[in-house]
């Protein structure tokens, strides 16, 4: 696997900027986004910033005045820092409704809207997807994914038809918790998906064995969920200083350390961390700026975390 990474990995040189953790939150519109690292969607060539935004738990809230203000600032910071891809699901409670409400008052230059179908049955799936579109308040989704492979052989036929009709741009399939990798592998080999979403982080690297190489071979973009291991990685490094050598890939925090590892894998297109705090959003977005670690540095990161 290391040899494969060495062959396909390449250094990404972009303008270095201040780490996101050190960036002040200026008034909306007062500062343009720093130059961000992007990667192409293999099936189209369209480029996406390597850091997107998840909404599981964080956006499943009641939008009272205080919550609305806080999440509106989070979303605005995401767009101000060059973010485009927002990922959600009907599984995430009120998240889709909250996104739709906040998008009405959030300034942005671009949005890559991604959600999921998470129900059994063809007609039920159609109705759920149409409801999601109405909740978001958008004309169509960029990416519709089959959530956790639920009834995927039924929904894939609808999604292929919708893509042909222009009702969606891309088709995806997902799993999380590192589960159902064998079934996901079968799905990727049988159908032509544009995206796959899976769990990948410094301590959950099972996807490196089969799924990430397969995605690269099949030309499938990869979205990474749980890049922080649901916060578990922060617990492991609590009280420990960031290694000095992290500066070699423009890393200024543990959050950026974890994100830069995930998105530096050659097969990975974008990571989608979720947060409800502006300071964490700014820090996350900083991981998509500057340099990414090369293959040898990635091995050093793995060894360092394993030794803690």
Secondary structure in CASP SS format (residue, H / E / C, confidence):
PFRMAT SS
TARGET T0000
AUTHOR 0000-0000-0000
METHOD secondary structure of the structure
MODEL  1
X C 1.00
X H 1.00
X H 1.00
X H 1.00
X H 1.00
X H 1.00
X H 1.00
X H 1.00
X C 1.00
X C 1.00
X C 1.00
X C 1.00
X C 1.00
X C 1.00
X C 1.00
X C 1.00
X C 1.00
X C 1.00
X C 1.00
X H 1.00
X H 1.00
X H 1.00
X C 1.00
X C 1.00
X C 1.00
X C 1.00
X C 1.00
X C 1.00
X C 1.00
X C 1.00
X C 1.00
X C 1.00
X C 1.00
X C 1.00
X C 1.00
X C 1.00
X C 1.00
X E 1.00
X E 1.00
X E 1.00
X C 1.00
X C 1.00
X C 1.00
X C 1.00
X C 1.00
X C 1.00
X E 1.00
X E 1.00
X E 1.00
X C 1.00
X E 1.00
X C 1.00
X E 1.00
X E 1.00
X C 1.00
X C 1.00
X C 1.00
X C 1.00
X C 1.00
X C 1.00
X C 1.00
X C 1.00
X C 1.00
X C 1.00
X H 1.00
X H 1.00
X H 1.00
X H 1.00
X H 1.00
X H 1.00
X H 1.00
X H 1.00
X H 1.00
X H 1.00
X H 1.00
X H 1.00
X H 1.00
X H 1.00
X H 1.00
X H 1.00
X C 1.00
X C 1.00
X C 1.00
X C 1.00
X E 1.00
X E 1.00
X E 1.00
X C 1.00
X C 1.00
X H 1.00
X H 1.00
X H 1.00
X C 1.00
X C 1.00
X H 1.00
X H 1.00
X H 1.00
X H 1.00
X H 1.00
X H 1.00
X H 1.00
X H 1.00
X H 1.00
X C 1.00
X C 1.00
X C 1.00
X C 1.00
X C 1.00
X C 1.00
X C 1.00
X C 1.00
X E 1.00
X E 1.00
X E 1.00
X E 1.00
X E 1.00
X E 1.00
X C 1.00
X C 1.00
X C 1.00
X C 1.00
X H 1.00
X H 1.00
X H 1.00
X H 1.00
X H 1.00
X H 1.00
X H 1.00
X H 1.00
X H 1.00
X H 1.00
X H 1.00
X H 1.00
X H 1.00
X H 1.00
X H 1.00
X C 1.00
X C 1.00
X C 1.00
X C 1.00
X E 1.00
X E 1.00
X E 1.00
X E 1.00
X E 1.00
X E 1.00
X H 1.00
X H 1.00
X H 1.00
X C 1.00
X C 1.00
X H 1.00
X H 1.00
X H 1.00
X H 1.00
X H 1.00
X H 1.00
X H 1.00
X H 1.00
X H 1.00
X H 1.00
X H 1.00
X H 1.00
X H 1.00
X H 1.00
X C 1.00
X C 1.00
X E 1.00
X E 1.00
X E 1.00
X E 1.00
X E 1.00
X E 1.00
X E 1.00
X C 1.00
X C 1.00
X C 1.00
X C 1.00
X C 1.00
X C 1.00
X H 1.00
X H 1.00
X H 1.00
X H 1.00
X H 1.00
X H 1.00
X H 1.00
X H 1.00
X H 1.00
X H 1.00
X C 1.00
X C 1.00
X C 1.00
X C 1.00
X E 1.00
X E 1.00
X E 1.00
X E 1.00
X E 1.00
X C 1.00
X E 1.00
X C 1.00
X C 1.00
X E 1.00
X C 1.00
X H 1.00
X H 1.00
X H 1.00
X C 1.00
X C 1.00
X H 1.00
X H 1.00
X H 1.00
X H 1.00
X H 1.00
X H 1.00
X H 1.00
X H 1.00
X C 1.00
X C 1.00
X E 1.00
X E 1.00
X E 1.00
X E 1.00
X E 1.00
X C 1.00
X C 1.00
X C 1.00
X C 1.00
X C 1.00
X C 1.00
X H 1.00
X H 1.00
X H 1.00
X H 1.00
X H 1.00
X H 1.00
X C 1.00
X C 1.00
X C 1.00
X C 1.00
X C 1.00
X C 1.00
X H 1.00
X H 1.00
X H 1.00
X H 1.00
X H 1.00
X H 1.00
X C 1.00
X C 1.00
X C 1.00
X C 1.00
X H 1.00
X H 1.00
X H 1.00
X H 1.00
X H 1.00
X H 1.00
X H 1.00
X H 1.00
X H 1.00
X H 1.00
X H 1.00
X C 1.00
X C 1.00
X C 1.00
X C 1.00
X C 1.00
X E 1.00
X E 1.00
X C 1.00
X C 1.00
X C 1.00
X C 1.00
X C 1.00
X C 1.00
X H 1.00
X H 1.00
X H 1.00
X H 1.00
X H 1.00
X H 1.00
X H 1.00
X H 1.00
X H 1.00
X C 1.00
X C 1.00
X C 1.00
X C 1.00
X C 1.00
X C 1.00
X C 1.00
X C 1.00
X H 1.00
X H 1.00
X H 1.00
X H 1.00
X H 1.00
X H 1.00
X H 1.00
X H 1.00
X H 1.00
X H 1.00
X H 1.00
X H 1.00
X C 1.00
X C 1.00
END
